[in-house]
Amino acid sequence: MKKLLKKFYLFLGLIVFVWIVKDIDFIKLKEVIFTINYFPYALAAFLWLPVVLLKTYRWKKIMDNQRIFYSLKDAFLIYGSSSLLGLITPGKIGDFSKIAHLTKDRHSFGRAFLGSFLERVFDLLFVIIFSAIALFTLHDFPNFNFNYYSLIKFAAILGLVLSIFVILFYLFKKEIFYNFIFEIIKDLKQFQLKDTLFVFFLSIAVWFLYFLLTYLIAISINLHQHISFFYLSFASAISILAGFAPITVAGIGTREAVFIFLLTPLGITKEAVVVFSLLILVNYLALFAINFYCWIKKPLTSPNSSETTCPKKFPA
């Protein structure tokens, strides 16, 4: 029964995607595809490299505060290698495979877990703050008949799914929670306010580049004529947050659902929204190429990883 449930939830995102596209007009879909401008689309693909570099540097700064030291090159290879697994696992849980690299270098599980966990915390904090600011400006969009009750229901459902996942994770992986509580408290005490603010500002830079990337994709099919950079950034942030739910791989299903919920009230057709979402998915190939290069250089199963990336030891 447990194996059946594990397999079923992996397909929930795909089921949502099929349900969304089952009644779209494929003739209109084809017309939207033929309007693609490949120049801004290619520019968007090139932005993945600075995105990965900034995210790597943010993770490195978090580890520096923990007194876990890696060169920027090694951090980049580990980060990219782990992100490859994040692209192909539900809820991007594969991103946490960075933990395995650090434990190979003789760091405890709790300390290794903290860096990846704090990345998610900073991302979540930014999305909450940015979304709150965006909601206060929704009155600037006269065509958008926003239903706060629907938003609350959507947030509640998403929160319920994440809560169930956390509870199940606790039940099956109690040791992780115990290690997290008892091992990382000491590391958290080493974070000063200036360090925390600097990491948060790095998070802002990461998100801005991602927003610019998605806006360039929107420009490639002329969506920018119907939507502002700010509002599309808001929709993109919510779609990424929904993609953290462990029911989807690469955001398939959840991204389309969020975009349809937030973009179609502005007069954007469902077909254009689906093409836009699929273009984002295809654009991930550039990110995949970067991550695959890192995987070749620093595979998770590398027998020599502890020799090539073993950091300097510092007293706790």
C-alpha positions, -999 to 999 in steps of 0.1 A, spaced: 0 0 0 28 24 9 46 16 -24 13 23 -43 8 57 -26 44 67 -33 40 60 -70 6 77 -72 15 111 -58 44 113 -83 18 114 -111 -5 141 -95 13 169 -114 10 151 -147 -27 144 -140 -33 181 -134 -14 190 -166 -35 165 -187 -67 179 -171 -57 214 -181 -48 207 -217 -77 182 -224 -100 210 -236 -77 236 -251 -80 246 -288 -49 230 -305 -53 252 -336 -50 283 -314 -21 266 -296 -3 261 -329 -9 297 -339 8 309 -306 37 286 -313 43 301 -347 46 336 -332 77 326 -311 105 351 -313 137 331 -308 160 360 -299 145 369 -265 140 332 -259 177 324 -264 186 353 -242 165 338 -214 184 305 -218 218 323 -213 205 338 -180 205 304 -164 243 305 -159 243 337 -138 213 323 -119 232 291 -110 264 311 -101 244 334 -78 226 305 -61 260 288 -57 275 319 -41 245 322 -17 249 286 -6 286 291 -2 281 322 20 257 302 42 283 275 46 310 301 53 289 311 83 288 275 94 326 273 92 323 249 63 347 261 36 347 252 -1 362 270 -31 337 287 -54 346 262 -81 339 231 -59 307 247 -45 296 254 -81 302 218 -92 284 203 -61 255 228 -65 250 221 -102 254 184 -98 227 184 -70 204 207 -90 204 181 -118 187 157 -94 164 186 -84 151 189 -119 140 153 -121 127 147 -86 93 156 -71 93 190 -54 129 195 -63 138 173 -34 169 163 -53 184 197 -45 191 183 -10 216 158 -25 242 184 -17 240 169 18 255 137 5 285 155 -9 291 173 24 287 141 45 313 125 22 336 152 33 330 142 69 305 169 79 276 157 101 242 153 85 226 181 105 252 207 95 250 196 59 212 198 59 211 233 73 227 250 43 201 235 18 173 241 43 182 278 48 182 282 10 146 272 9 138 294 39 153 325 23 134 317 -10 102 312 9 107 344 29 113 364 -3 82 349 -20 60 358 10 73 394 12 71 399 -26 37 383 -29 23 405 0 36 436 -18 21 424 -51 -13 418 -35 -15 453 -23 -11 465 -59 -36 442 -76 -61 471 -78 -38 485 -105 -51 458 -128 -87 467 -136 -93 436 -157 -83 414 -128 -113 404 -107 -93 389 -79 -110 366 -55 -92 366 -21 -113 337 -9 -100 316 -38 -64 326 -30 -69 316 6 -84 282 -5 -54 277 -29 -29 286 -1 -47 263 23 -47 234 -1 -10 239 -8 -2 243 29 -21 210 36 -2 191 9 31 204 23 21 196 59 11 161 50 45 156 33 64 170 63 44 147 87 51 117 65 87 127 63 89 129 100 73 95 105 97 78 81 128 99 88 127 107 125 165 107 127 167 136 103 146 157 126 165 148 157 198 155 140 184 188 127 173 199 162 204 189 181 232 195 156 224 228 138 213 250 167 250 258 173 255 267 137 224 290 137 239 309 166 269 318 144 247 338 119 250 375 125 224 400 113 247 415 86 254 380 73 217 371 72 208 403 54 236 398 28 223 363 20 187 377 17 199 403 -7 216 376 -27 182 358 -28 167 390 -42 193 391 -69 186 354 -78 149 360 -80 153 391 -101 173 372 -127 147 345 -127 119 371 -132 139 386 -160 143 352 -176 106 345 -175 97 379 -188 120 374 -218 102 341 -225 69 361 -222 83 386 -247 90 357 -271 53 351 -276 42 388 -271 26 382 -236 44 414 -225 17 434 -243 -9 421 -218 10 419 -186 36 439 -167 70 427 -155 59 431 -119 27 411 -122 44 383 -142 71 382 -115 44 377 -89 28 349 -109 62 333 -115 71 334 -78 38 317 -69 44 290 -96 78 282 -82 64 280 -47 38 256 -59 65 236 -76 80 228 -42 50 205 -35 62 169 -38 36 161 -65 54 174 -96 86 171 -115 100 203 -130 67 221 -120 46 202 -146 10 207 -137 14 230 -108 30 257 -130 2 256 -156 -25 257 -129 -10 288 -112 -5 306 -145 -40 299 -156 -54 310 -123 -34 343 -123 -30 351 -160 -63 342 -178 -83 369 -158 -61 394 -176 -75 384 -209 -46 360 -218 -59 329 -236 -55 295 -220 -36 284 -251 -11 312 -247 -6 304 -210 0 267 -218 26 276 -245 43 300 -221 45 274 -194 59 248 -219 84 273 -232 97 277 -196 99 239 -193 119 236 -226 141 265 -215 151 243 -186 173 224 -211 199 251 -208 198 247 -170 200 209 -175 231 213 -197 249 234 -170 239 209 -143 249 179 -164 284 194 -169 287 197 -131 274 161 -127 302 149 -151 328 168 -131 313 160 -96 289 130 -97 273 120 -65 288 85 -67 323 98 -73 347 76 -52 372 105 -50 348 133 -40 361 133 -5 396 137 -18 389 164 -44 365 186 -24 375 179 12 374 213 29 397 226 55 389 217 90 381 245 115 374 243 151 338 244 160 
